[in-house]
Amino acid sequence: MQKKLNTTFSVLCLIFSLLGCSNGQEQPAVTTGLMKGQLAPDFSIKDLNGNQISLASFRNNKTVCLTFWATWCPYCIKEIPRLKEIYSHYSSKGVQVIAVNVASNDPINRVKAFQRKYEIPYPILYDESGYVSRLYGIQGIPVSLVIDRQGIIIYRGYQLPENINRLLEQKP
């Protein structure tokens, strides 16, 4: 009986996870969770190499482009070239790109292989417990946020905004 419940639960999680993968064009604006103008709450979780990363470590120092994603989400995969471009162009200019894998139906070994396959240069954090995703009210992915140097959310949406360069170049 327990095995059947576990299987049913796993199937339901997969269905709800797939429903949460949004293309950003067909979805309405993000209306739940932390929003533009709010202070981004701190979190501290491990990256794929086991290093503890804290959002607070970037405050007063770097603008953060934070994205929530999963390997099985086709719209998340479409964002990778833009994230790599942002990382390449802006990392030396005080911008930190961070990807938070939501870990839903996404074992860490798959995420590590995905990082190698797509040659992702920016840190990938693994939200194994789902704490950070809940903290930020993530209900569909990809969700991207731009957080200024003071820790204030200046953008939140289902995809990176068209004016991302202007947001990243804002001076405090």
Secondary structure as the mmCIF struct_conf table of DSSP 4:
data_model
#
loop_
_struct_conf.conf_type_id
_struct_conf.id
_struct_conf.beg_label_comp_id
_struct_conf.beg_label_asym_id
_struct_conf.beg_label_seq_id
_struct_conf.end_label_comp_id
_struct_conf.end_label_asym_id
_struct_conf.end_label_seq_id
HELX_RH_AL_P HELX_RH_AL_P1 GLN A 2 GLY A 20
STRN STRN1 CYS A 21 CYS A 21
BEND BEND1 GLY A 24 GLN A 27
HELX_LH_PP_P HELX_LH_PP_P1 PRO A 28 VAL A 30
BEND BEND2 THR A 32 LEU A 34
TURN_TY1_P TURN_TY1_P1 LYS A 36 GLY A 37
BEND BEND3 GLN A 38 GLN A 38
STRN STRN2 LEU A 39 LEU A 39
HELX_LH_PP_P HELX_LH_PP_P2 ALA A 40 ASP A 42
STRN STRN3 SER A 44 LYS A 46
STRN STRN4 ASP A 47 ASP A 47
TURN_TY1_P TURN_TY1_P2 LEU A 48 ASN A 49
BEND BEND4 GLY A 50 GLY A 50
STRN STRN5 GLN A 52 SER A 54
HELX_RH_3T_P HELX_RH_3T_P1 LEU A 55 PHE A 58
TURN_TY1_P TURN_TY1_P3 ARG A 59 ASN A 61
STRN STRN6 THR A 63 TRP A 69
TURN_TY1_P TURN_TY1_P4 THR A 71 TRP A 72
HELX_RH_AL_P HELX_RH_AL_P2 PRO A 74 TYR A 90
HELX_RH_3T_P HELX_RH_3T_P2 SER A 91 LYS A 93
TURN_TY1_P TURN_TY1_P5 GLY A 94 GLY A 94
STRN STRN7 VAL A 95 ASN A 101
TURN_TY1_P TURN_TY1_P6 SER A 104 ASN A 105
HELX_RH_AL_P HELX_RH_AL_P3 ILE A 108 LYS A 117
TURN_TY1_P TURN_TY1_P7 TYR A 118 GLU A 119
BEND BEND5 TYR A 122 TYR A 122
STRN STRN8 ILE A 124 TYR A 126
TURN_TY1_P TURN_TY1_P8 GLU A 128 SER A 129
BEND BEND6 GLY A 130 GLY A 130
HELX_RH_AL_P HELX_RH_AL_P4 TYR A 131 LEU A 135
TURN_TY1_P TURN_TY1_P9 TYR A 136 GLY A 137
BEND BEND7 GLY A 140 GLY A 140
STRN STRN9 ILE A 141 ILE A 141
STRN STRN10 VAL A 143 ILE A 147
TURN_TY1_P TURN_TY1_P10 ARG A 149 GLN A 150
BEND BEND8 GLY A 151 GLY A 151
STRN STRN11 ILE A 152 ILE A 152
STRN STRN12 ILE A 153 GLY A 157
BEND BEND9 TYR A 158 GLN A 159
TURN_TY1_P TURN_TY1_P11 GLU A 162 ASN A 163
HELX_RH_AL_P HELX_RH_AL_P5 ILE A 164 LEU A 168
TURN_TY1_P TURN_TY1_P12 GLU A 169 GLU A 169
#
